[in-house]
């Protein structure tokens, strides 16, 4: 019974936050497919710690921390390997500003080292405080 409640709670949380995590992952890595992989890895790690994280109460912060650390670890280890599977359509970037501005911002983010990129995404996209971002 407890397991069923735990499963339901996690599923509801994952469905509610998946799009937000994927957007943040995209800003970190600049690739929708890698962003999806990062999101799924984040959710798997979150599920493994769900009982403890749910009791602690700050699930969103924990999920963003997992996402950021997973991204940085993959960059450090060269963990992202691509295999061409043919043409897969890219999903559109959420509408904010003009397309030219979005492209310019993406290009600027991609020139930064992964840790600096993570700081900007957490601080300005996820709207973390300076202290939360530094932690």
N, C-alpha and C positions, 0 to 999 in steps of 0.2 A: 504494500500500500504506500509506504513512504517513498519507495523507488518510483512508483507511478506519479506521485505528486512532484517529485524532484524532476523527472523527465518532462512533465507538462510545463513546469515553471521555466526550465531551461529552454524548451522549445519556444515558448511565448517570448522569452527575452531575445533569443537568437533571431526570431522572425522580426521583432521590432527594431533590432539594432543592426542587422546585417547590411542594409543599404548605407547607413552612416559609416560603418567600419570600412566598407568597400571604397567609399569616396575618400576617406582618410588614407587608406592603403594606396589608392591611385595617386594621391598627391605625394606620397612618399616615394613611390617607385616609377610613376609615369607610364605604366602599362596596365591596361584593364585586366589582362589575363593573369599577370603576376599579382595584381591587386586581389583578384578572386582567390588565388591560391593562399595569399597572406590572410585573407579573411577566414577561409576555411581552417587554416592552421590555428589562427587565433581562437576560433570557436571550439576546436577540438581541445586545445589547452585549457580554455575556460571551462569546458564541460568536466574535464578531469579534476578541477578544483572547485566545482560549482557549490558543493555543500559548505565549504569554508568561506568562499567568496560571498555567497548569499547571506550568510550569518554576519559577516563583517559589514555588509551594507553598501559598499561603494563599488558596485559591479561595473559601471561604466568606466571608471578610472582604471580598474584592474584590466578590463578588456583593452583599453587604449595602450596601457603599459605593455601588455603581451604583444599587441600588434607592432608597436614601435621596436621593442627588443627583438622580435622575430625578424623584422625587416633589417635591422642593423646587423644581426647575426648572419643573415643570408648574404648581405653585402660583404661582410668581413670574410666569410668562408667561401664566397663565390657559389653559394648554394642555389642560385637561380640558374638553371640550365634550360635553354629553349630548344625545342625540336619543331621544325616546320611541319605543320599539319595541313597546309593549303590556306586558302583564304577564309578567314573568320572575321566577320564584321565587328568593328569597334563599337562599343556603346557610347552614346553621346555624353559629353561632360555636362553636369548640371548647369542650367542657365544662370550665369552670373556675369553681367557685363557683356561686352561685345565679344564675338568670336576671336577677333584679333587680340584683345586684351587677355583672354584665356590662354591663347597660344603663347603669348609673350610671357605670361606668368609661369606657364608650364616649362618653357625653355629656361627661364631663369632658375626655377627650382631644380631642374635637372643638372645645372652646372655646379650645384653645391654638393659637398660631401654628404654622405648619408646621415651622419649625426646632425649636421647643421640643418639639413632638409627636415629632419624629424623635429627639431626645435621649432622651426617656423610653422610646420603643420600643426603641432600640438598647441603652440601659443596663439596663433592667429586663426587657424581654421577650426580647431577644436575649442578655442577660447579658454584654454587653461590659464591659470594665474602664473606669474613668474615662478613662484615657489613650487607649484605642481610640475611645471615644465622642468625646472632644475632637478627635481627629485627623480 
